[in-house]
């Protein structure tokens, strides 16, 4: 089933691309300009430009671009029709559509999601029974009140395969329970995976239950165990509390990254609702990709012991490679956040959280403990590393401040100037486009820009020139002329769906986002661009005639060609003079 074209157009016209994209990635707003770190390549600076006026986006590095549907389609790797449904939901418009791809793929897992959801409800209920008394008393000792228990859906599973019997009574087959790692079956029979444990449910980024981390109540058992790898629980993808943290993370434009579930809950109790953790596993690029959807500012708050500092360094280095702005909580207590909360107080935890330091400051402290600054080689290594970090800082004060700190530590007078200007800045990248070609290419860009703005431009173009030299530019011009046969104006976010070829769509988006081109119809500019193309074409004809003259021995034939050449040169000079007078 396809969605009606009129409905697609209605959704396209109702959706604001800036607001829709802000649901997926953090945006940087400066006046009317809206930019973002591009999610479609390994971007380290804001290369994605979004136009609210034109309702399009474009990355000037990887060339990904399009309208609101294109962004959602590419970001979620779904079909166009599914993207329309997603956008409709974001803007509050429910439409019916039979999914043909992603939903079908997820159907085999629906029973697993349902079984896990039933298990969560059962273990929450079980926590408040006589069987769950030992668990509830433990949670009270940990100062977890009913509000926290309900928020994080904490539960308890008792002895004697209680979850298995409950879910079997609800009609779930053994295969679903085994595939979800709820139970395990061997030659000795069936066994609940999380028996006599406090359960903390784990969800995916969309809020679907995918597993558990479970705390033992018996000291003879492993303290914490997690769901093993399943088709819906991938350790390298899991981010605990992501679905609850995302709203506040986007609002604050900051994500706190911790090591464990209890640490995340401690942060929540302290009023920080934008904290997540990677469940004790090493941070992965997949997890960072998901976190980047929420914010580009990542704050590490790992344990304050040596192992925690080493883990912070390793994880932060990976995050820095992926273009994150990194901060670190200066945790000098040797404790984790939960231990700080219970050995001291919430106020003490809040005070430590406020001790947020920039990455370079953490790096200096970390390297000082791992290098001997009395040793020449170590001091040189330290100096080179910190100098490199200083040169990457954008802020003048930061560069001078840390250059001074480096001088105090090493006696080395660091260069506090940035290594290079940010050539990847959007404005610079756009300005560089004006240097592509002073002849045909730039003139064709200007003509296409005018054609997109006004139907009147298309009439002038047809009368004065009628074609473009570059093949792709000419195809775009022809598509525009054809479009105007049934439309009086071009809505760019709608028109780009007409173009099947990505290369044509990308060129239109590129031209549309060049801010040195006029944003309104300018007949003088259009005629000037047409004349410049005519001048370049005349120059090419002159070149070919000169080649012919050199190859011909017949004087009469040479005379005819020379006369033709003279006429072309006169026409070219006339056009050049006209252009000069009109400028």
C-alpha positions as CSV (number, residue, x, y, z in Angstrom):
1,X,0.0,0.0,0.0
2,X,1.3,3.4,-0.9
3,X,0.5,6.7,0.8
4,X,-1.5,9.1,-1.3
5,X,0.6,11.8,-3.0
6,X,-1.7,14.6,-1.7
7,X,-1.2,13.4,1.9
8,X,2.6,13.2,1.3
9,X,2.5,16.8,0.1
10,X,0.3,17.9,3.1
11,X,2.8,16.3,5.5
12,X,5.8,17.8,3.7
13,X,4.2,21.3,3.8
14,X,3.3,20.9,7.5
15,X,6.6,19.7,8.7
16,X,9.4,22.1,9.7
17,X,12.7,20.5,8.8
18,X,14.6,22.2,11.6
19,X,12.2,20.9,14.2
20,X,12.1,17.4,12.8
21,X,15.9,17.1,12.5
22,X,16.2,18.4,16.1
23,X,14.4,15.2,17.2
24,X,17.4,13.3,15.9
25,X,20.6,15.4,16.4
26,X,21.6,18.5,18.4
27,X,21.4,21.7,16.3
28,X,23.5,24.9,16.5
29,X,21.5,28.0,15.9
30,X,23.1,31.4,15.2
31,X,20.5,33.8,14.0
32,X,18.8,32.3,10.9
33,X,21.7,29.9,10.3
34,X,21.2,26.4,11.5
35,X,24.0,23.9,11.4
36,X,24.9,20.5,13.0
37,X,27.6,17.9,13.1
38,X,26.7,15.6,10.2
39,X,25.4,12.2,11.3
40,X,26.1,10.7,7.8
41,X,29.9,10.7,8.0
42,X,32.7,10.9,10.6
43,X,32.2,14.6,11.2
44,X,34.3,16.6,13.7
45,X,32.7,20.1,13.0
46,X,29.3,21.4,11.9
47,X,29.3,20.5,8.2
48,X,25.5,20.1,7.9
49,X,23.6,23.2,7.0
50,X,19.8,23.3,7.3
51,X,17.6,25.9,5.6
52,X,14.3,26.7,7.3
53,X,13.3,29.0,4.4
54,X,13.8,26.3,1.7
55,X,13.1,23.3,4.0
56,X,16.2,21.4,2.9
57,X,19.4,20.3,4.4
58,X,22.9,19.7,2.9
59,X,26.3,18.5,4.1
60,X,29.1,20.2,2.3
61,X,31.5,17.3,3.0
62,X,29.7,14.1,2.3
63,X,27.1,15.7,0.0
64,X,24.2,14.1,1.8
65,X,21.1,16.3,1.4
66,X,17.4,16.6,0.7
67,X,14.2,17.4,2.3
68,X,12.6,16.3,5.6
69,X,11.7,12.9,4.3
70,X,15.2,12.4,2.9
71,X,16.8,13.1,6.3
72,X,14.6,10.7,8.2
73,X,14.9,8.0,5.4
74,X,18.8,8.2,5.5
75,X,19.1,8.6,9.2
76,X,16.9,5.6,10.1
77,X,17.8,3.5,7.0
78,X,14.1,3.0,6.1
79,X,12.0,3.4,3.0
80,X,10.6,6.7,1.7
81,X,7.1,5.6,2.7
82,X,8.2,4.7,6.2
83,X,10.0,8.1,6.5
84,X,6.7,9.8,5.6
85,X,5.0,8.0,8.5
86,X,7.8,8.9,10.9
87,X,7.6,12.6,10.0
88,X,3.8,12.5,10.3
89,X,4.1,11.1,13.8
90,X,6.7,13.7,14.8
91,X,4.3,16.5,13.8
92,X,1.4,14.9,15.5
93,X,-0.4,13.5,12.4
94,X,-1.3,9.8,12.6
95,X,-1.6,8.0,9.3
96,X,-2.2,4.4,8.5
97,X,0.4,2.5,6.5
98,X,1.2,-1.1,6.0
99,X,5.0,-1.4,6.5
100,X,6.8,-3.5,3.9
101,X,10.3,-3.6,5.3
102,X,11.4,-2.7,8.8
103,X,8.2,-3.6,10.6
104,X,8.1,-7.0,8.8
105,X,11.7,-7.6,10.0
106,X,10.7,-6.8,13.6
107,X,7.7,-9.2,13.7
108,X,9.7,-12.3,14.7
109,X,11.0,-10.3,17.8
110,X,7.6,-8.9,18.9
111,X,6.9,-12.0,21.1
112,X,10.3,-11.4,22.8
113,X,9.5,-7.8,23.5
114,X,6.1,-8.8,24.9
115,X,7.6,-11.6,27.0
116,X,10.2,-9.2,28.5
117,X,7.5,-6.6,29.2
118,X,5.4,-9.2,31.0
119,X,8.5,-10.2,33.0
120,X,9.1,-6.6,34.0
121,X,5.5,-6.3,35.3
122,X,5.7,-9.6,37.1
123,X,9.0,-8.9,38.9
124,X,7.8,-5.4,39.8
125,X,4.7,-7.0,41.4
126,X,6.9,-9.7,43.0
127,X,9.0,-7.1,44.7
128,X,6.1,-6.1,46.9
129,X,5.2,-9.6,48.0
130,X,6.4,-11.7,50.9
131,X,8.9,-13.4,48.6
132,X,10.3,-10.0,47.6
133,X,10.7,-8.7,51.2
134,X,14.5,-9.4,51.3
135,X,14.9,-7.5,48.0
136,X,12.7,-4.5,49.0
137,X,14.6,-4.2,52.3
138,X,17.9,-4.2,50.4
139,X,16.6,-1.4,48.2
140,X,15.5,0.6,51.2
141,X,19.0,0.3,52.7
142,X,20.3,1.7,49.4
143,X,17.9,4.6,49.9
144,X,15.9,3.8,46.8
145,X,12.4,5.0,47.4
146,X,9.2,3.9,45.7
147,X,9.4,6.7,43.2
148,X,12.9,5.6,42.0
149,X,11.8,2.0,42.0
150,X,8.8,2.8,39.8
151,X,10.8,5.1,37.5
152,X,13.4,2.4,36.8
153,X,10.9,-0.5,36.9
154,X,13.1,-2.3,39.4
155,X,11.8,-5.8,40.3
156,X,12.6,-9.1,42.0
157,X,12.6,-12.7,40.7
158,X,12.5,-15.3,43.4
159,X,13.4,-19.0,43.5
160,X,11.8,-22.0,41.8
161,X,11.6,-20.7,38.3
162,X,8.8,-18.2,39.1
163,X,9.3,-16.2,35.9
164,X,9.2,-19.3,33.8
165,X,6.0,-20.6,35.3
166,X,4.3,-17.2,35.0
167,X,5.2,-16.7,31.4
168,X,4.3,-20.2,30.4
169,X,0.9,-19.6,32.0
170,X,0.6,-16.5,29.9
171,X,1.1,-18.7,26.8
172,X,4.8,-18.0,25.8
173,X,6.6,-20.9,24.3
174,X,9.9,-22.1,25.5
175,X,11.6,-21.0,22.3
176,X,10.7,-17.4,22.9
177,X,11.9,-17.5,26.5
178,X,15.2,-19.1,25.6
179,X,15.8,-16.7,22.7
180,X,15.2,-13.8,25.0
181,X,17.6,-15.3,27.6
182,X,14.8,-15.3,30.2
183,X,15.4,-19.1,30.8
184,X,18.0,-21.6,29.9
185,X,17.3,-25.3,29.1
186,X,19.7,-28.1,29.4
187,X,19.7,-31.9,30.2
188,X,18.7,-31.0,33.8
189,X,15.6,-29.1,32.8
190,X,14.6,-25.4,32.8
191,X,16.2,-22.7,34.9
192,X,15.4,-19.0,35.3
193,X,18.4,-17.0,34.3
194,X,17.9,-14.3,36.9
195,X,16.9,-16.4,40.0
196,X,16.8,-14.7,43.4
197,X,18.0,-11.4,42.1
198,X,17.0,-7.8,42.0
199,X,16.3,-6.9,38.3
200,X,17.0,-3.6,36.5
201,X,15.3,-3.7,33.1
202,X,17.4,-2.7,30.1
203,X,15.7,-1.0,27.0
204,X,16.9,-0.1,23.6
205,X,17.0,3.5,22.4
206,X,13.3,3.4,21.4
207,X,12.3,2.2,24.9
208,X,11.6,-1.5,24.0
209,X,12.7,-4.0,26.7
210,X,15.7,-6.1,25.6
211,X,17.2,-7.6,28.7
212,X,18.2,-7.1,32.4
213,X,21.1,-6.4,34.6
214,X,20.6,-8.3,37.9
215,X,22.0,-7.9,41.4
216,X,22.5,-11.0,43.5
217,X,21.1,-11.3,47.0
218,X,23.2,-14.3,47.7
219,X,26.8,-13.5,48.4
220,X,27.9,-16.9,46.9
221,X,26.7,-15.7,43.4
222,X,28.3,-13.3,41.0
223,X,27.3,-9.8,42.2
224,X,26.0,-8.6,38.8
225,X,25.0,-10.5,35.7
226,X,23.6,-9.2,32.4
227,X,21.5,-10.7,29.7
228,X,23.7,-12.6,27.3
229,X,24.0,-11.6,23.7
230,X,20.7,-12.2,21.8
231,X,19.3,-11.0,18.5
232,X,17.7,-8.0,20.3
233,X,20.4,-7.5,23.0
234,X,23.7,-6.5,21.5
235,X,26.2,-5.6,24.2
236,X,28.1,-3.1,22.0
237,X,24.9,-1.3,21.2
238,X,23.2,-1.1,24.6
239,X,23.0,2.2,26.5
240,X,21.2,2.0,29.8
241,X,18.6,4.7,30.5
242,X,18.9,6.2,27.0
243,X,15.1,6.2,26.4
244,X,14.5,8.1,29.7
245,X,17.5,10.5,29.4
246,X,17.0,11.6,25.8
247,X,14.5,14.4,26.4
248,X,16.6,16.1,29.1
249,X,19.9,15.4,27.2
250,X,18.5,17.3,24.2
251,X,17.2,20.1,26.4
252,X,20.5,20.5,28.3
253,X,22.6,19.6,25.2
254,X,24.7,17.4,27.4
255,X,25.0,13.7,28.2
256,X,26.6,12.3,31.4
257,X,28.3,8.9,30.8
258,X,28.8,6.6,33.8
259,X,30.0,3.1,34.3
260,X,27.0,1.3,36.0
261,X,23.3,1.2,36.5
262,X,23.4,2.2,40.2
263,X,25.6,5.2,39.3
264,X,22.9,6.4,36.8
265,X,20.3,6.0,39.4
266,X,22.4,8.0,41.9
267,X,22.6,10.8,39.3
268,X,18.9,10.7,38.9
269,X,18.4,11.1,42.6
270,X,20.7,14.1,42.5
271,X,18.5,15.7,39.9
272,X,20.5,14.8,36.8
273,X,18.2,13.1,34.4
274,X,20.5,13.1,31.4
275,X,22.8,10.3,32.5
276,X,23.4,7.0,30.8
277,X,25.9,4.1,31.1
278,X,27.4,1.4,28.9
279,X,26.8,-1.3,31.5
280,X,30.4,-1.9,32.4
281,X,31.5,-2.8,28.9
282,X,34.1,-0.8,26.9
283,X,32.5,2.1,25.1
284,X,31.9,1.3,21.4
285,X,31.5,3.4,18.3
286,X,27.9,2.2,17.9
287,X,27.1,3.5,21.4
288,X,28.7,6.8,20.6
289,X,26.7,7.1,17.4
290,X,23.5,6.8,19.4
291,X,24.7,9.2,22.1
292,X,25.5,11.8,19.3
293,X,21.8,11.8,18.4
294,X,21.2,13.5,21.8
295,X,24.2,15.8,22.1
296,X,27.7,16.4,21.0
297,X,28.8,17.3,24.5
298,X,29.7,14.2,26.5
299,X,30.7,14.4,30.2
300,X,32.5,11.4,31.6
301,X,31.8,10.5,35.3
302,X,33.6,7.3,35.9
303,X,35.0,5.9,39.2
304,X,37.7,8.0,40.8
305,X,40.2,5.2,41.3
306,X,43.1,4.3,38.9
307,X,41.0,1.9,36.9
308,X,38.3,4.5,36.5
309,X,40.7,7.1,35.3
310,X,42.3,4.7,32.8
311,X,38.8,3.8,31.5
312,X,38.0,7.5,31.2
313,X,41.1,8.2,29.2
314,X,40.5,5.3,26.8
315,X,36.8,6.0,26.3
316,X,37.3,9.8,26.0
317,X,40.0,9.3,23.3
318,X,37.5,7.2,21.3
319,X,34.8,9.9,21.7
320,X,37.2,12.6,20.8
321,X,38.0,10.8,17.5
322,X,34.3,10.8,16.8
323,X,34.1,14.6,17.1
324,X,32.6,14.9,20.6
325,X,33.1,17.9,22.9
326,X,34.5,16.2,25.9
327,X,34.3,17.2,29.6
328,X,35.3,15.1,32.7
329,X,34.0,15.2,36.2
330,X,37.0,15.8,38.4
331,X,36.3,13.0,40.8
332,X,39.1,12.9,43.4
333,X,37.3,10.7,45.9
334,X,38.4,7.2,44.7
335,X,34.7,6.4,44.8
336,X,31.9,5.9,42.2
337,X,28.9,8.2,42.1
338,X,26.7,5.8,44.1
339,X,29.3,5.4,46.8
340,X,29.7,9.1,47.0
341,X,26.0,9.4,47.6
342,X,25.8,6.9,50.3
343,X,29.1,7.5,52.1
344,X,28.5,11.3,52.1
345,X,25.3,12.9,50.8
346,X,23.4,14.1,47.7
347,X,24.9,17.6,48.3
348,X,28.4,16.1,48.2
349,X,27.6,14.3,44.9
350,X,26.2,17.5,43.4
351,X,29.3,19.4,44.5
352,X,31.5,16.9,42.7
353,X,29.3,16.9,39.6
354,X,29.8,20.7,39.4
355,X,33.6,20.1,39.2
356,X,33.4,19.6,35.5
357,X,36.7,20.2,33.7
358,X,37.6,20.4,30.0
359,X,39.2,17.4,28.3
360,X,42.6,19.1,28.0
361,X,42.7,19.7,31.8
362,X,41.9,16.1,32.5
363,X,44.5,15.0,30.0
364,X,47.2,17.1,31.7
365,X,46.4,15.6,35.1
366,X,46.2,12.1,33.7
367,X,49.5,12.3,31.8
368,X,51.3,13.9,34.8
369,X,50.6,10.7,36.7
370,X,51.8,8.4,33.9
371,X,54.9,10.3,32.8
372,X,58.0,11.5,34.7
373,X,58.3,15.2,33.9
374,X,61.9,15.1,35.3
375,X,62.8,12.8,32.4
376,X,63.6,14.6,29.2
377,X,61.8,12.1,26.9
378,X,58.7,12.0,29.0
379,X,58.6,15.8,29.3
380,X,59.0,16.1,25.5
381,X,56.2,13.6,25.0
382,X,54.0,15.4,27.4
383,X,54.7,18.8,25.9
384,X,54.0,17.6,22.3
385,X,50.8,16.0,23.3
386,X,49.5,19.0,25.2
387,X,50.7,21.5,22.5
388,X,48.7,19.5,19.9
389,X,45.6,19.7,22.1
390,X,46.1,23.5,22.7
391,X,46.3,24.2,19.0
392,X,42.9,22.5,18.4
393,X,41.1,24.7,20.9
394,X,38.7,27.3,19.3
395,X,38.7,29.8,22.2
396,X,41.5,32.3,22.5
397,X,41.3,32.4,26.3
398,X,41.5,28.6,26.5
399,X,44.5,28.5,24.3
400,X,46.4,31.1,26.3
401,X,45.3,29.7,29.6
402,X,46.5,26.1,28.9
403,X,49.7,27.4,27.1
404,X,50.5,29.2,30.3
405,X,49.8,26.0,32.3
406,X,52.1,24.0,30.0
407,X,54.8,26.6,30.5
408,X,54.6,26.4,34.3
409,X,54.9,22.6,34.1
410,X,57.6,22.2,31.5
411,X,59.2,25.6,30.8
412,X,58.1,25.3,27.2
413,X,56.6,28.4,25.6
414,X,53.7,26.9,23.6
415,X,52.3,28.4,20.5
416,X,48.8,29.4,21.6
417,X,47.6,30.0,18.0
418,X,45.4,27.5,16.4
419,X,47.0,25.0,14.0
420,X,44.8,26.0,11.1
421,X,41.8,28.0,10.5
422,X,38.7,25.9,10.6
423,X,38.5,25.2,6.9
424,X,35.6,23.0,7.5
425,X,33.4,25.8,8.7
426,X,30.2,26.0,6.7
427,X,30.6,29.6,5.8
428,X,34.2,29.1,4.5
429,X,33.1,26.0,2.5
430,X,30.3,28.0,0.9
431,X,32.6,30.9,0.0
432,X,35.1,28.6,-1.5
433,X,32.4,27.5,-4.0
434,X,32.7,30.9,-5.7
435,X,36.2,30.0,-6.8
436,X,35.1,26.9,-8.7
437,X,35.2,28.6,-12.1
438,X,34.9,32.2,-13.3
439,X,33.4,31.0,-16.5
440,X,30.7,28.5,-17.5
441,X,30.3,26.5,-14.2
442,X,29.6,29.5,-11.9
443,X,27.4,31.1,-14.6
444,X,25.3,27.9,-14.8
445,X,25.0,27.8,-11.0
446,X,23.6,31.3,-11.1
447,X,21.2,30.5,-13.9
448,X,19.9,27.4,-12.1
449,X,19.5,29.4,-8.9
450,X,17.3,32.0,-10.8
451,X,15.3,29.2,-12.5
452,X,14.5,27.7,-9.1
453,X,13.4,31.1,-7.8
454,X,11.1,32.4,-10.6
455,X,9.0,31.1,-13.5
456,X,9.8,34.3,-15.3
457,X,13.5,33.3,-15.3
458,X,12.6,30.1,-17.1
459,X,10.9,32.2,-19.9
460,X,13.9,34.4,-20.3
461,X,16.3,31.4,-20.3
462,X,14.3,29.6,-23.0
463,X,14.3,32.7,-25.2
464,X,17.9,33.8,-24.6
465,X,19.8,30.5,-24.4
466,X,17.7,27.4,-23.9
467,X,20.4,25.0,-22.8
468,X,23.4,24.7,-20.5
469,X,26.9,23.3,-21.3
470,X,27.4,21.0,-18.4
471,X,25.4,17.8,-18.8
472,X,24.0,17.6,-15.3
473,X,23.3,21.3,-15.2
474,X,21.4,21.0,-18.5
475,X,19.3,18.1,-17.2
476,X,18.4,20.1,-14.2
477,X,17.4,23.1,-16.3
478,X,15.2,20.8,-18.5
479,X,13.6,19.3,-15.4
480,X,12.8,22.8,-14.1
481,X,11.3,23.9,-17.4
482,X,9.2,20.8,-17.5
483,X,8.1,21.4,-13.9
484,X,6.9,24.9,-14.7
485,X,4.5,23.5,-17.3
486,X,2.3,22.3,-14.5
487,X,3.4,24.6,-11.6
488,X,3.7,28.3,-11.2
489,X,6.4,28.2,-8.6
490,X,8.9,25.7,-7.2
491,X,8.8,24.5,-3.6
492,X,12.3,23.2,-3.3
493,X,11.6,20.5,-0.7
494,X,9.0,19.1,-3.1
495,X,10.9,19.6,-6.4
496,X,13.9,17.6,-5.3
497,X,11.7,14.5,-5.1
498,X,11.1,14.8,-8.8
499,X,14.8,14.1,-9.5
500,X,15.5,10.4,-9.4
501,X,19.3,10.7,-9.8
502,X,21.2,11.5,-6.6
503,X,23.8,13.5,-8.5
504,X,21.2,15.9,-9.9
505,X,19.5,16.3,-6.5
506,X,22.8,16.9,-4.8
507,X,23.7,19.6,-7.4
508,X,20.4,21.4,-6.9
509,X,20.9,21.3,-3.1
510,X,24.4,22.5,-3.4
511,X,23.4,25.5,-5.6
512,X,20.4,26.3,-3.3
513,X,22.6,26.5,-0.2
514,X,25.2,28.9,-1.7
515,X,24.4,32.1,0.2
516,X,26.4,34.4,-2.2
517,X,23.8,33.7,-4.8
518,X,20.7,36.0,-4.9
519,X,17.7,34.7,-3.0
520,X,15.2,36.7,-5.1
521,X,14.6,37.0,-8.9
522,X,17.2,39.3,-10.4
523,X,16.7,39.7,-14.2
524,X,20.0,41.7,-14.6
525,X,21.9,38.9,-12.8
526,X,20.3,36.2,-15.0
527,X,21.0,38.0,-18.3
528,X,24.5,38.6,-17.2
529,X,25.0,34.9,-16.5
530,X,23.5,34.0,-19.8
531,X,25.9,36.4,-21.6
532,X,28.9,34.9,-19.8
533,X,28.0,31.5,-21.0
534,X,27.6,32.9,-24.5
535,X,31.0,34.5,-24.2
536,X,32.6,31.2,-23.2
537,X,30.9,29.4,-26.0
538,X,32.1,32.0,-28.5
539,X,35.6,31.6,-27.2
540,X,35.4,27.9,-27.8
541,X,34.1,28.4,-31.3
542,X,37.0,30.8,-32.0
543,X,39.5,28.2,-30.8
544,X,38.1,25.6,-33.1
545,X,38.1,28.0,-36.1
546,X,41.7,28.9,-35.4
547,X,42.6,25.2,-35.5
548,X,40.8,24.8,-38.8
549,X,42.6,27.8,-40.3
550,X,46.0,26.3,-39.4
551,X,45.1,23.1,-41.2
552,X,43.8,24.6,-44.4
553,X,46.0,25.6,-47.4
554,X,43.3,27.0,-49.6
555,X,43.4,30.8,-49.4
556,X,39.7,31.3,-50.2
557,X,38.6,28.8,-47.5
558,X,41.0,30.6,-45.0
559,X,39.4,33.9,-46.0
560,X,35.9,32.7,-45.2
561,X,37.0,31.2,-41.8
562,X,38.9,34.4,-40.9
563,X,35.8,36.5,-41.6
564,X,33.7,34.1,-39.5
565,X,36.3,34.4,-36.7
566,X,36.2,38.2,-36.9
567,X,32.4,38.2,-36.5
568,X,32.6,35.9,-33.5
569,X,35.2,38.1,-31.9
570,X,33.1,41.2,-32.5
571,X,30.1,39.5,-31.0
572,X,32.1,38.4,-28.0
573,X,33.5,41.9,-27.4
574,X,29.9,43.3,-27.7
575,X,28.7,40.9,-25.0
576,X,31.7,41.7,-22.7
577,X,31.0,45.4,-23.1
578,X,27.3,45.0,-22.3
579,X,28.1,43.0,-19.2
580,X,30.6,45.7,-18.0
581,X,28.0,48.4,-18.5
582,X,25.3,46.5,-16.6
583,X,27.5,45.8,-13.6
